[in-house]
Protein backbone atom coordinates (compact mmCIF):
# COMPACT_ATOMS: atom_id res chain seq x y z
CA UNK A 1 0.00 0.00 0.00
CA UNK A 2 1.14 3.53 -0.74
CA UNK A 3 2.19 5.47 2.39
CA UNK A 4 -0.28 8.17 3.43
CA UNK A 5 1.16 11.68 3.58
CA UNK A 6 0.74 13.23 7.03
CA UNK A 7 1.73 16.22 9.14
CA UNK A 8 1.31 17.38 12.75
CA UNK A 9 0.79 20.95 13.95
CA UNK A 10 1.28 21.70 17.64
CA UNK A 11 0.29 24.85 19.48
CA UNK A 12 2.60 25.31 22.46
CA UNK A 13 1.65 26.72 25.83
CA UNK A 14 3.56 29.92 26.65
CA UNK A 15 4.32 31.38 30.07
CA UNK A 16 6.35 34.58 30.29
CA UNK A 17 7.45 35.84 33.67
CA UNK A 18 5.21 38.64 34.89
CA UNK A 19 2.89 38.49 31.89
CA UNK A 20 -0.65 37.14 31.58
CA UNK A 21 -2.97 35.58 29.03
CA UNK A 22 -4.00 39.08 27.94
CA UNK A 23 -0.40 39.61 26.75
CA UNK A 24 -0.03 36.22 25.13
CA UNK A 25 -0.74 37.23 21.54
CA UNK A 26 1.92 39.94 21.74
CA UNK A 27 4.39 37.58 23.40
CA UNK A 28 3.84 34.74 20.95
CA UNK A 29 4.15 37.12 18.01
CA UNK A 30 7.42 38.54 19.32
CA UNK A 31 8.76 35.08 20.21
CA UNK A 32 8.16 33.76 16.69
CA UNK A 33 9.55 36.91 15.05
CA UNK A 34 12.73 36.44 17.01
CA UNK A 35 13.32 32.86 15.83
CA UNK A 36 17.11 32.88 15.46
CA UNK A 37 17.46 30.27 12.71
CA UNK A 38 17.37 30.49 8.94
CA UNK A 39 13.83 30.98 7.63
CA UNK A 40 11.53 32.53 5.05
CA UNK A 41 9.34 35.33 6.40
CA UNK A 42 5.68 35.28 5.38
CA UNK A 43 2.94 32.92 4.26
CA UNK A 44 0.71 32.86 1.20
CA UNK A 45 -2.88 32.75 2.52
CA UNK A 46 -4.67 32.58 -0.83
CA UNK A 47 -5.56 28.90 -0.52
CA UNK A 48 -6.81 28.88 3.07
CA UNK A 49 -10.47 27.90 3.56
CA UNK A 50 -11.07 27.11 7.26
CA UNK A 51 -14.84 27.64 6.97
CA UNK A 52 -15.41 25.09 4.19
CA UNK A 53 -17.12 21.93 5.46
CA UNK A 54 -16.58 18.43 4.09
CA UNK A 55 -20.32 17.92 4.15
CA UNK A 56 -20.71 20.37 1.27
CA UNK A 57 -21.37 23.76 2.81
CA UNK A 58 -19.48 26.73 4.15
CA UNK A 59 -19.85 28.22 7.64
CA UNK A 60 -20.69 31.93 7.81
CA UNK A 61 -18.17 32.27 10.62
CA UNK A 62 -16.22 30.12 13.08
CA UNK A 63 -17.39 30.10 16.71
CA UNK A 64 -15.23 31.91 19.28
CA UNK A 65 -14.88 31.10 22.97
CA UNK A 66 -16.70 34.01 24.69
CA UNK A 67 -14.51 33.70 27.79
CA UNK A 68 -11.35 33.86 25.73
CA UNK A 69 -12.60 36.88 23.78
CA UNK A 70 -12.54 38.91 27.02
CA UNK A 71 -8.74 38.89 26.91
CA UNK A 72 -8.89 41.02 23.75
CA UNK A 73 -11.11 43.71 25.27
CA UNK A 74 -9.59 47.14 24.63
CA UNK A 75 -6.72 45.72 22.61
CA UNK A 76 -5.92 46.23 18.97
CA UNK A 77 -3.64 44.11 16.88
CA UNK A 78 -2.21 44.60 13.41
CA UNK A 79 -3.29 42.85 10.24
CA UNK A 80 -3.92 39.11 10.74
CA UNK A 81 -0.91 38.07 8.68
CA UNK A 82 1.34 40.40 10.67
CA UNK A 83 0.08 39.01 13.97
CA UNK A 84 0.69 35.48 12.78
CA UNK A 85 4.35 36.37 12.13
CA UNK A 86 4.83 33.39 9.81
CA UNK A 87 8.21 31.78 9.43
CA UNK A 88 8.96 28.84 7.11
CA UNK A 89 12.02 26.77 7.99
CA UNK A 90 14.58 25.04 5.75
CA UNK A 91 12.93 21.68 6.46
CA UNK A 92 9.63 22.88 5.01
CA UNK A 93 8.00 23.34 8.43
CA UNK A 94 5.93 26.37 9.41
CA UNK A 95 6.41 28.32 12.65
CA UNK A 96 3.85 30.99 13.56
CA UNK A 97 1.67 32.57 16.20
CA UNK A 98 -1.74 30.92 16.39
CA UNK A 99 -4.10 32.66 18.82
CA UNK A 100 -1.25 33.41 21.22
CA UNK A 101 0.43 30.04 20.89
CA UNK A 102 3.73 29.51 19.09
CA UNK A 103 2.82 26.77 16.64
CA UNK A 104 5.15 24.37 14.84
CA UNK A 105 3.73 22.53 11.84
CA UNK A 106 5.90 19.71 10.59
CA UNK A 107 6.71 19.24 6.94
CA UNK A 108 4.63 16.59 5.22
CA UNK A 109 6.00 13.08 5.84
CA UNK A 110 5.23 9.61 4.53
CA UNK A 111 6.96 7.70 7.32
CA UNK A 112 5.34 7.83 10.76
CA UNK A 113 8.79 7.75 12.34
CA UNK A 114 10.01 10.68 10.23
CA UNK A 115 6.84 12.48 11.21
CA UNK A 116 7.49 11.79 14.89
CA UNK A 117 11.07 13.02 14.52
CA UNK A 118 9.93 16.27 12.93
CA UNK A 119 7.24 16.71 15.56
CA UNK A 120 9.91 16.29 18.26
CA UNK A 121 12.26 18.62 16.37
CA UNK A 122 9.55 21.24 16.73
CA UNK A 123 10.32 21.29 20.45
CA UNK A 124 13.87 22.37 19.63
CA UNK A 125 12.64 25.13 17.29
CA UNK A 126 10.24 26.43 19.96
CA UNK A 127 12.95 26.22 22.62
CA UNK A 128 15.39 28.18 20.43
CA UNK A 129 12.83 30.93 19.93
CA UNK A 130 11.89 30.94 23.63
CA UNK A 131 15.50 31.24 24.79
CA UNK A 132 16.09 34.07 22.34
CA UNK A 133 12.96 35.88 23.56
CA UNK A 134 13.98 35.32 27.18
CA UNK A 135 17.43 36.85 26.57
CA UNK A 136 15.93 39.74 24.63
CA UNK A 137 13.33 40.63 27.28
CA UNK A 138 15.29 39.61 30.36
CA UNK A 139 12.36 37.48 31.50
CA UNK A 140 11.94 33.78 32.15
CA UNK A 141 10.05 32.15 29.27
CA UNK A 142 8.58 28.65 29.59
CA UNK A 143 7.04 26.69 26.76
CA UNK A 144 4.88 23.59 27.15
CA UNK A 145 3.95 20.90 24.65
CA UNK A 146 0.51 20.19 26.08
CA UNK A 147 -3.12 20.98 25.33
CA UNK A 148 -4.71 22.57 28.40
CA UNK A 149 -4.24 25.27 31.03
CA UNK A 150 -6.43 23.48 33.65
CA UNK A 151 -8.71 26.55 33.72
CA UNK A 152 -10.87 25.66 30.73
CA UNK A 153 -8.65 26.79 27.86
CA UNK A 154 -7.42 24.22 25.36
CA UNK A 155 -5.09 24.48 22.38
CA UNK A 156 -4.52 21.88 19.78
CA UNK A 157 -2.22 19.27 18.40
CA UNK A 158 -3.72 18.55 15.01
CA UNK A 159 -2.89 15.76 12.64
CA UNK A 160 -3.42 15.98 8.90
CA UNK A 161 -3.73 12.99 6.56
CA UNK A 162 -3.99 13.27 2.79
CA UNK A 163 -6.78 11.03 1.49
CA UNK A 164 -8.49 10.74 -1.89
CA UNK A 165 -11.60 12.90 -2.25
CA UNK A 166 -13.63 9.84 -3.26
CA UNK A 167 -13.61 8.59 0.37
CA UNK A 168 -15.93 11.43 1.33
CA UNK A 169 -17.22 12.47 4.73
CA UNK A 170 -19.65 9.63 5.40
CA UNK A 171 -17.14 6.81 5.00
CA UNK A 172 -14.32 8.60 6.79
CA UNK A 173 -16.56 9.49 9.70
CA UNK A 174 -17.97 5.97 10.04
CA UNK A 175 -14.64 4.18 9.61
CA UNK A 176 -12.19 6.43 11.49
CA UNK A 177 -14.30 7.74 14.39
CA UNK A 178 -14.17 4.50 16.47
CA UNK A 179 -10.38 4.56 16.18
CA UNK A 180 -10.30 8.18 17.36
CA UNK A 181 -12.26 7.20 20.47
CA UNK A 182 -10.27 4.03 21.21
CA UNK A 183 -6.66 5.03 20.48
CA UNK A 184 -6.35 7.32 23.50
CA UNK A 185 -5.67 4.28 25.71
CA UNK A 186 -2.32 3.99 23.89
CA UNK A 187 -1.54 7.60 22.98
CA UNK A 188 -3.27 9.92 25.46
CA UNK A 189 -0.97 12.38 27.22
CA UNK A 190 -2.77 12.20 30.59
CA UNK A 191 -4.26 14.95 32.73
CA UNK A 192 -4.83 15.59 36.44
CA UNK A 193 -8.47 16.45 37.11
CA UNK A 194 -11.15 17.64 34.75
CA UNK A 195 -12.29 20.86 33.15
CA UNK A 196 -15.97 20.19 32.84
CA UNK A 197 -18.66 19.36 35.36
CA UNK A 198 -17.76 15.68 35.77
CA UNK A 199 -15.01 15.42 38.37
CA UNK A 200 -12.22 12.87 38.09
CA UNK A 201 -8.80 12.50 39.70
CA UNK A 202 -6.90 11.61 36.56
CA UNK A 203 -7.74 10.90 32.94
CA UNK A 204 -6.02 9.65 29.80
CA UNK A 205 -6.78 12.52 27.43
CA UNK A 206 -6.00 16.23 27.67
CA UNK A 207 -8.65 17.03 25.05
CA UNK A 208 -11.63 14.89 26.07
CA UNK A 209 -13.18 17.55 28.34
CA UNK A 210 -13.30 19.99 25.43
CA UNK A 211 -15.08 17.75 22.91
CA UNK A 212 -18.77 18.53 22.67
CA UNK A 213 -19.92 17.17 19.30
CA UNK A 214 -19.24 14.12 17.17
CA UNK A 215 -18.58 16.12 13.98
CA UNK A 216 -18.36 19.75 12.91
CA UNK A 217 -15.93 22.20 11.32
CA UNK A 218 -15.12 24.18 14.49
CA UNK A 219 -11.76 24.16 16.24
CA UNK A 220 -11.84 27.06 18.72
CA UNK A 221 -15.13 26.31 20.48
CA UNK A 222 -17.75 23.53 20.41
CA UNK A 223 -14.92 21.24 19.36
CA UNK A 224 -15.76 17.93 17.68
CA UNK A 225 -14.14 14.51 17.76
CA UNK A 226 -14.23 14.44 13.95
CA UNK A 227 -13.38 17.78 12.38
CA UNK A 228 -15.08 18.43 9.04
CA UNK A 229 -12.95 21.36 7.91
CA UNK A 230 -12.44 20.98 4.17
CA UNK A 231 -9.13 22.62 3.46
CA UNK A 232 -6.99 20.12 1.55
CA UNK A 233 -3.98 22.35 0.83
CA UNK A 234 -4.00 20.58 -2.53
CA UNK A 235 -6.24 20.18 -5.56
CA UNK A 236 -9.76 20.18 -4.08
CA UNK A 237 -11.09 17.91 -6.80
CA UNK A 238 -8.71 15.11 -5.88
CA UNK A 239 -7.90 15.36 -2.19
CA UNK A 240 -9.26 15.65 1.33
CA UNK A 241 -7.05 16.55 4.26
CA UNK A 242 -8.43 14.55 7.15
CA UNK A 243 -7.93 17.04 9.98
CA UNK A 244 -7.76 15.21 13.31
CA UNK A 245 -8.10 17.58 16.26
CA UNK A 246 -9.02 15.22 19.11
CA UNK A 247 -5.50 13.95 19.82
CA UNK A 248 -2.99 15.03 22.46
CA UNK A 249 0.54 16.38 22.20
CA UNK A 250 2.91 13.54 23.02
CA UNK A 251 6.25 13.94 24.77
CA UNK A 252 7.22 10.33 23.99
CA UNK A 253 8.14 10.40 20.32
CA UNK A 254 7.28 6.73 19.82
CA UNK A 255 3.72 7.56 20.92
CA UNK A 256 3.54 10.25 18.25
CA UNK A 257 4.44 7.65 15.61
CA UNK A 258 1.84 5.22 17.00
CA UNK A 259 -0.81 7.96 17.15
CA UNK A 260 -0.41 8.64 13.43
CA UNK A 261 -0.02 4.98 12.53
CA UNK A 262 -3.33 4.05 14.16
CA UNK A 263 -5.22 6.64 12.12
CA UNK A 264 -3.41 5.46 8.99
CA UNK A 265 -4.59 1.92 9.65
CA UNK A 266 -8.20 3.13 9.84
CA UNK A 267 -7.85 5.21 6.66
CA UNK A 268 -6.28 2.31 4.77
CA UNK A 269 -9.18 0.04 5.74
CA UNK A 270 -11.67 2.77 4.78
CA UNK A 271 -10.04 2.98 1.37
CA UNK A 272 -10.83 -0.67 0.65
CA UNK A 273 -14.23 -0.40 2.37
CA UNK A 274 -13.26 -2.98 4.99
CA UNK A 275 -13.01 -0.95 8.19
CA UNK A 276 -14.67 -2.62 11.17
CA UNK A 277 -18.18 -1.36 11.66
CA UNK A 278 -18.94 -0.05 15.14
CA UNK A 279 -22.06 1.96 15.84
CA UNK A 280 -21.28 4.10 18.90
CA UNK A 281 -24.33 5.21 20.83
CA UNK A 282 -22.82 8.55 21.91
CA UNK A 283 -19.28 9.13 20.60
CA UNK A 284 -18.57 12.18 22.77
CA UNK A 285 -19.75 10.44 25.92
CA UNK A 286 -17.68 7.37 25.01
CA UNK A 287 -14.58 9.48 24.36
CA UNK A 288 -14.94 11.03 27.81
CA UNK A 289 -15.86 7.74 29.51
CA UNK A 290 -12.77 6.02 28.13
CA UNK A 291 -10.60 8.97 29.11
CA UNK A 292 -11.89 8.89 32.69
CA UNK A 293 -12.02 5.15 33.32
CA UNK A 294 -9.30 4.41 35.87
CA UNK A 295 -10.55 0.83 36.27
CA UNK A 296 -9.18 0.39 32.73
CA UNK A 297 -12.24 -1.47 31.49
CA UNK A 298 -12.65 1.22 28.77
CA UNK A 299 -16.24 0.34 28.03
CA UNK A 300 -17.88 1.91 24.96
CA UNK A 301 -21.66 1.94 24.65
CA UNK A 302 -23.04 0.89 21.29
CA UNK A 303 -26.39 1.27 19.64
CA UNK A 304 -29.09 -1.29 20.43
CA UNK A 305 -28.06 -1.71 24.08
CA UNK A 306 -24.76 -3.39 23.23
CA UNK A 307 -21.32 -2.40 24.41
CA UNK A 308 -17.69 -3.14 23.70
CA UNK A 309 -14.28 -1.95 24.90
CA UNK A 310 -11.60 0.29 23.45
CA UNK A 311 -9.29 -2.74 23.45
CA UNK A 312 -11.72 -4.74 21.29
CA UNK A 313 -12.19 -1.83 18.91
CA UNK A 314 -8.43 -1.55 18.44
CA UNK A 315 -8.06 -5.31 17.95
CA UNK A 316 -10.78 -5.25 15.29
CA UNK A 317 -8.73 -2.78 13.26
CA UNK A 318 -5.55 -4.80 13.82
CA UNK A 319 -7.03 -8.10 12.72
CA UNK A 320 -8.75 -6.55 9.69
CA UNK A 321 -5.53 -4.81 8.69
CA UNK A 322 -3.52 -8.04 8.96
CA UNK A 323 -6.10 -9.96 7.00
CA UNK A 324 -6.86 -7.46 4.26
CA UNK A 325 -4.01 -5.01 3.80
CA UNK A 326 -0.53 -5.39 2.39
CA UNK A 327 1.04 -3.80 5.46
CA UNK A 328 4.43 -2.13 5.20
CA UNK A 329 6.97 -2.52 8.02
CA UNK A 330 5.80 0.61 9.80
CA UNK A 331 2.15 -0.40 9.98
CA UNK A 332 3.17 -3.93 11.02
CA UNK A 333 5.03 -2.28 13.88
CA UNK A 334 1.92 -0.28 14.76
CA UNK A 335 -0.16 -3.46 14.96
CA UNK A 336 2.40 -5.60 16.80
CA UNK A 337 3.60 -3.01 19.28
CA UNK A 338 0.06 -1.83 20.05
CA UNK A 339 -1.08 -5.37 20.75
CA UNK A 340 1.85 -5.88 23.11
CA UNK A 341 1.04 -2.66 24.90
CA UNK A 342 -2.59 -3.67 25.42
CA UNK A 343 -1.35 -6.87 27.06
CA UNK A 344 1.14 -4.92 29.17
CA UNK A 345 -1.54 -2.46 30.26
CA UNK A 346 -3.17 -5.19 32.31
CA UNK A 347 -0.19 -7.36 33.18
CA UNK A 348 2.97 -5.24 33.26
CA UNK A 349 2.17 -1.57 33.82
CA UNK A 350 5.82 -0.62 34.39
CA UNK A 351 6.55 -1.81 30.85
CA UNK A 352 3.42 -0.10 29.47
CA UNK A 353 4.34 3.21 31.09
CA UNK A 354 7.69 3.29 29.27
CA UNK A 355 5.82 3.85 25.99
CA UNK A 356 2.66 5.77 26.90
CA UNK A 357 2.60 9.36 28.17
CA UNK A 358 -0.51 9.13 30.34
CA UNK A 359 0.87 6.06 32.07
CA UNK A 360 4.38 7.46 32.56
CA UNK A 361 2.86 10.59 34.09
CA UNK A 362 0.46 8.61 36.27
CA UNK A 363 3.24 6.38 37.59
CA UNK A 364 5.27 9.48 38.45
CA UNK A 365 2.35 11.12 40.27
CA UNK A 366 1.39 7.92 42.07
CA UNK A 367 4.93 7.66 43.39
CA UNK A 368 4.72 11.20 44.74
CA UNK A 369 1.34 10.55 46.39
CA UNK A 370 2.64 7.38 48.07
CA UNK A 371 5.90 8.89 49.27
CA UNK A 372 4.36 12.15 50.51
CA UNK A 373 1.20 10.61 51.95
CA UNK A 374 -0.69 12.97 49.71
CA UNK A 375 -3.80 12.51 47.56
CA UNK A 376 -5.14 13.60 44.15
CA UNK A 377 -6.33 16.96 45.46
CA UNK A 378 -2.74 18.05 46.15
CA UNK A 379 -1.97 21.13 43.95
CA UNK A 380 1.54 19.81 43.37
CA UNK A 381 0.07 17.21 41.03
CA UNK A 382 -1.23 19.66 38.47
CA UNK A 383 2.05 21.56 38.66
CA UNK A 384 3.93 18.30 37.96
CA UNK A 385 1.47 17.47 35.17
CA UNK A 386 2.26 20.82 33.53
CA UNK A 387 6.00 20.46 34.03
CA UNK A 388 5.97 16.99 32.44
CA UNK A 389 5.38 18.94 29.21
CA UNK A 390 8.05 21.63 29.71
CA UNK A 391 10.14 21.41 26.52
CA UNK A 392 13.33 22.59 28.18
CA UNK A 393 15.35 19.36 28.64
CA UNK A 394 17.00 20.88 31.73
CA UNK A 395 13.65 21.49 33.43
CA UNK A 396 10.95 19.18 32.09
CA UNK A 397 9.79 16.11 34.02
CA UNK A 398 9.42 14.00 30.90
CA UNK A 399 13.08 14.74 30.18
CA UNK A 400 13.96 13.63 33.70
CA UNK A 401 12.12 10.35 33.17
CA UNK A 402 13.94 9.93 29.87
CA UNK A 403 17.28 10.61 31.54
CA UNK A 404 16.44 7.98 34.19
CA UNK A 405 15.47 5.53 31.40
CA UNK A 406 11.94 5.26 32.78
CA UNK A 407 10.52 5.98 29.32
CA UNK A 408 11.76 4.97 25.87
CA UNK A 409 14.25 7.50 24.51
CA UNK A 410 13.37 10.20 22.02
CA UNK A 411 15.66 10.90 19.04
CA UNK A 412 18.99 12.45 20.01
CA UNK A 413 19.47 16.21 20.02
CA UNK A 414 21.79 15.85 17.03
CA UNK A 415 19.10 14.00 15.07
CA UNK A 416 16.49 16.59 15.95
CA UNK A 417 18.69 19.53 15.02
CA UNK A 418 19.37 17.80 11.69
CA UNK A 419 15.60 17.59 11.17
CA UNK A 420 15.40 21.36 11.43
CA UNK A 421 17.94 21.72 8.64
CA UNK A 422 16.12 19.68 6.03
CA UNK A 423 13.66 16.98 5.17
CA UNK A 424 14.95 13.45 4.49
CA UNK A 425 11.93 12.19 2.61
CA UNK A 426 11.37 13.39 -0.94
CA UNK A 427 7.95 14.88 -0.23
CA UNK A 428 6.84 18.37 -1.18
CA UNK A 429 8.11 19.42 2.26
CA UNK A 430 11.59 18.55 0.97
CA UNK A 431 11.06 20.79 -2.07
CA UNK A 432 9.68 23.64 0.04
CA UNK A 433 12.62 23.40 2.42
CA UNK A 434 15.14 23.42 -0.42
CA UNK A 435 13.49 26.48 -1.93
CA UNK A 436 14.02 28.28 1.37
CA UNK A 437 17.59 27.17 1.95
CA UNK A 438 18.67 27.76 -1.66
CA UNK A 439 16.44 30.39 -3.28
CA UNK A 440 14.89 32.38 -0.46
CA UNK A 441 15.77 35.72 -2.08
CA UNK A 442 13.69 34.82 -5.12
CA UNK A 443 10.72 33.48 -3.12
CA UNK A 444 7.69 35.73 -3.26
CA UNK A 445 5.24 33.37 -1.59
CA UNK A 446 5.19 30.06 0.29
CA UNK A 447 2.34 27.87 1.46
CA UNK A 448 1.60 24.16 1.77
CA UNK A 449 0.34 24.02 -1.80
CA UNK A 450 2.53 26.33 -3.85
CA UNK A 451 5.80 28.19 -4.15
CA UNK A 452 5.90 31.52 -5.99
CA UNK A 453 9.24 32.72 -7.33
CA UNK A 454 10.39 36.00 -8.75
CA UNK A 455 11.97 35.17 -12.10
CA UNK A 456 13.35 38.19 -13.90
CA UNK A 457 10.81 40.44 -12.25
CA UNK A 458 7.77 38.23 -12.97
CA UNK A 459 6.00 35.91 -10.51
CA UNK A 460 6.12 32.21 -11.37
CA UNK A 461 3.80 30.05 -9.24
CA UNK A 462 4.58 26.35 -8.92
CA UNK A 463 1.95 23.94 -7.68
CA UNK A 464 3.38 21.21 -5.41
CA UNK A 465 1.35 18.02 -5.99
CA UNK A 466 1.01 16.41 -2.55
CA UNK A 467 1.49 12.88 -3.84
CA UNK A 468 4.47 13.77 -6.03
CA UNK A 469 7.86 12.14 -5.61
CA UNK A 470 10.29 15.04 -5.56
CA UNK A 471 13.69 14.02 -6.94
CA UNK A 472 16.62 14.22 -4.57
CA UNK A 473 18.66 15.88 -7.34
CA UNK A 474 16.59 19.02 -6.72
CA UNK A 475 19.48 19.67 -4.33
CA UNK A 476 21.76 20.07 -7.32
CA UNK A 477 19.81 22.84 -9.04
CA UNK A 478 22.30 25.66 -9.62
CA UNK A 479 19.76 28.41 -10.11
CA UNK A 480 16.08 29.10 -9.59
CA UNK A 481 15.23 28.52 -13.25
CA UNK A 482 16.69 25.00 -13.07
CA UNK A 483 14.88 24.37 -9.77
CA UNK A 484 11.56 25.43 -11.33
CA UNK A 485 12.23 23.29 -14.38
CA UNK A 486 12.88 20.26 -12.14
CA UNK A 487 9.69 20.94 -10.18
CA UNK A 488 7.72 20.96 -13.43
CA UNK A 489 8.83 17.37 -13.98
CA UNK A 490 7.33 16.13 -10.70
CA UNK A 491 4.38 13.81 -11.17
CA UNK B 1 -24.58 2.61 31.21
CA UNK B 2 -26.81 0.10 29.57
CA UNK B 3 -26.88 -3.54 30.62
CA UNK B 4 -26.77 -4.90 27.09
CA UNK B 5 -24.44 -7.45 25.53
CA UNK B 6 -20.73 -6.94 25.08
CA UNK B 7 -19.49 -7.00 21.49
CA UNK B 8 -15.88 -8.11 21.15
CA UNK B 9 -16.01 -7.86 17.38
CA UNK B 10 -17.43 -5.21 15.09
CA UNK B 11 -20.72 -5.59 13.32
CA UNK B 12 -20.14 -7.65 10.20
CA UNK B 13 -21.48 -6.34 6.95
CA UNK B 14 -23.94 -9.19 7.39
CA UNK B 15 -25.65 -9.29 10.81
CA UNK B 16 -23.18 -10.63 13.40
CA UNK B 17 -23.67 -12.35 16.73
CA UNK B 18 -23.05 -10.94 20.20
CA UNK B 19 -20.64 -12.69 22.54
CA UNK B 20 -22.23 -11.65 25.84
CA UNK B 21 -18.95 -11.71 27.80
CA UNK B 22 -19.42 -9.44 30.83
CA UNK B 23 -16.08 -10.09 32.50
CA UNK B 24 -13.95 -7.36 30.86
CA UNK B 25 -10.26 -6.80 31.48
CA UNK B 26 -8.93 -6.40 34.98
CA UNK B 27 -7.40 -3.22 36.39
CA UNK B 28 -3.61 -3.24 36.38
CA UNK B 29 -1.20 -3.19 39.26
CA UNK B 30 0.47 0.21 38.89
CA UNK B 31 4.06 0.09 40.02
CA UNK B 32 6.00 3.25 40.66
CA UNK B 33 9.14 4.06 38.70
CA UNK B 34 12.46 3.06 40.21
CA UNK B 35 15.24 5.48 40.96
CA UNK B 36 14.18 9.07 41.11
CA UNK B 37 17.07 11.38 42.00
CA UNK B 38 16.89 13.56 38.92
CA UNK B 39 13.10 13.46 38.90
CA UNK B 40 12.88 14.36 42.58
CA UNK B 41 15.47 17.10 42.20
CA UNK B 42 13.37 18.72 39.50
CA UNK B 43 10.10 18.14 41.33
CA UNK B 44 11.41 19.92 44.42
CA UNK B 45 12.14 23.03 42.34
CA UNK B 46 8.60 23.28 41.00
CA UNK B 47 6.27 25.87 42.43
CA UNK B 48 3.18 23.96 43.63
CA UNK B 49 1.05 26.84 42.38
CA UNK B 50 2.60 26.72 38.90
CA UNK B 51 -0.54 25.24 37.31
CA UNK B 52 -2.81 27.64 39.23
CA UNK B 53 -0.92 30.56 37.73
CA UNK B 54 -0.87 29.06 34.25
CA UNK B 55 -3.57 30.78 32.19
CA UNK B 56 -3.61 30.44 28.42
CA UNK B 57 -5.52 31.79 25.47
CA UNK B 58 -7.96 29.28 24.05
CA UNK B 59 -6.42 27.94 20.85
CA UNK B 60 -7.56 25.54 18.20
Contacts between the chains, C-beta under 8 A, distances in Angstrom:
chain1	res1	chain2	res2	distance
A	11	B	59	4.5
A	11	B	60	6.5
A	13	B	54	7.3
A	13	B	56	5.5
A	14	B	56	7.4
A	15	B	53	7.9
A	15	B	54	6.0
A	20	B	55	6.4
A	21	B	55	4.4
A	21	B	56	5.9
A	21	B	57	5.5
A	24	B	56	6.8
A	24	B	57	4.9
A	25	B	57	6.9
A	65	B	58	4.3
A	67	B	58	7.3
A	68	B	57	5.9
A	68	B	58	3.8
A	71	B	57	6.2
A	98	B	59	6.1
A	98	B	60	6.5
A	99	B	57	5.4
A	99	B	58	7.1
A	99	B	59	4.7
A	99	B	60	6.8
A	100	B	56	7.3
A	100	B	57	3.6
A	100	B	59	7.1
A	101	B	56	7.5
A	101	B	57	6.9
A	101	B	59	4.8
A	149	B	54	5.3
A	149	B	55	5.7
A	149	B	56	3.8
A	150	B	51	5.2
A	150	B	54	6.7
A	151	B	54	7.7
A	151	B	55	5.7
A	151	B	56	7.8
A	152	B	58	8.0
A	153	B	55	7.1
A	153	B	56	4.7
A	153	B	57	6.5
A	153	B	58	4.4
A	153	B	59	7.6
A	154	B	58	6.5
A	154	B	59	6.9
A	155	B	56	6.4
A	155	B	57	7.5
A	155	B	58	7.0
A	155	B	59	2.8
A	155	B	60	6.6
A	156	B	59	5.8
A	156	B	60	4.3
A	158	B	60	6.8
A	178	B	10	8.0
A	219	B	60	4.0
A	220	B	58	6.3
A	220	B	59	7.4
A	220	B	60	5.9
A	221	B	58	7.4
A	245	B	60	7.0
A	276	B	9	7.7
A	276	B	10	3.4
A	277	B	10	4.9
A	277	B	11	4.4
A	277	B	12	7.4
A	277	B	13	7.0
A	278	B	7	7.9
A	278	B	10	5.1
A	278	B	11	6.9
A	279	B	11	6.6
A	281	B	2	7.8
A	294	B	27	7.8
A	295	B	27	5.0
A	296	B	25	6.5
A	296	B	26	7.9
A	296	B	27	5.1
A	296	B	28	6.1
A	297	B	24	4.7
A	297	B	25	6.4
A	297	B	27	7.8
A	298	B	25	7.8
A	299	B	1	6.9
A	299	B	24	7.1
A	301	B	1	6.5
A	301	B	2	6.0
A	302	B	4	7.7
A	302	B	7	6.2
A	304	B	4	7.2
A	305	B	2	4.7
A	305	B	3	7.4
A	305	B	4	3.2
A	305	B	5	7.5
A	306	B	2	7.9
A	306	B	4	4.7
A	306	B	5	5.2
A	306	B	6	7.2
A	306	B	7	5.1
A	306	B	18	6.2
A	307	B	1	7.4
A	307	B	2	6.6
A	307	B	4	5.9
A	307	B	5	7.4
A	307	B	6	5.5
A	307	B	7	7.0
A	308	B	6	6.2
A	308	B	7	4.4
A	308	B	8	6.6
A	309	B	6	7.6
A	309	B	8	7.9
A	309	B	24	6.6
A	309	B	25	7.0
A	311	B	25	6.4
A	312	B	7	7.1
A	312	B	8	4.7
A	312	B	9	7.1
A	313	B	10	7.7
A	316	B	9	6.0
A	316	B	10	4.7
A	345	B	25	7.9
A	345	B	28	6.0
A	346	B	25	5.1
A	346	B	26	5.9
A	346	B	27	7.8
A	346	B	28	5.2
A	347	B	28	7.2
A	349	B	28	4.4
A	349	B	29	6.3
A	349	B	30	5.0
A	349	B	31	6.0
A	350	B	31	4.7
A	350	B	33	7.4
A	352	B	28	7.5
A	353	B	33	7.5
A	362	B	30	6.9
A	363	B	30	6.3
A	363	B	31	7.2
A	363	B	32	5.8
A	363	B	33	5.3
A	364	B	33	6.4
A	364	B	39	6.8
A	366	B	30	5.7
A	366	B	32	5.8
A	367	B	32	3.7
A	367	B	33	6.1
A	367	B	36	7.1
A	368	B	43	7.0
A	370	B	32	6.5
A	378	B	48	7.9
A	379	B	48	5.0
A	379	B	49	6.4
A	379	B	51	7.1
A	379	B	52	6.5
A	380	B	43	7.9
A	380	B	46	7.4
A	380	B	48	4.6
A	382	B	51	3.6
A	382	B	52	7.6
A	383	B	46	5.2
A	383	B	47	6.5
A	383	B	48	5.3
A	383	B	49	7.0
A	383	B	50	4.0
A	383	B	51	4.8
A	383	B	52	8.0
A	384	B	43	6.2
A	384	B	46	6.5
A	385	B	51	6.8
A	386	B	50	5.9
A	386	B	51	4.8
A	386	B	54	5.9
A	387	B	42	7.4
A	387	B	43	8.0
A	387	B	46	5.3
A	387	B	50	6.7
A	395	B	42	6.7
A	396	B	42	7.9
A	397	B	39	6.6
A	397	B	42	6.0
A	397	B	43	7.0
A	400	B	38	4.7
A	400	B	39	4.4
A	400	B	41	7.9
A	400	B	42	5.0
A	401	B	33	7.0
A	401	B	39	6.4
A	403	B	38	5.4
A	404	B	33	7.2
A	404	B	35	5.0
A	404	B	36	7.2
A	404	B	37	7.9
A	404	B	38	5.7
A	404	B	39	6.2
A	406	B	33	4.5
A	406	B	34	7.6
A	406	B	35	7.2
A	406	B	39	7.8
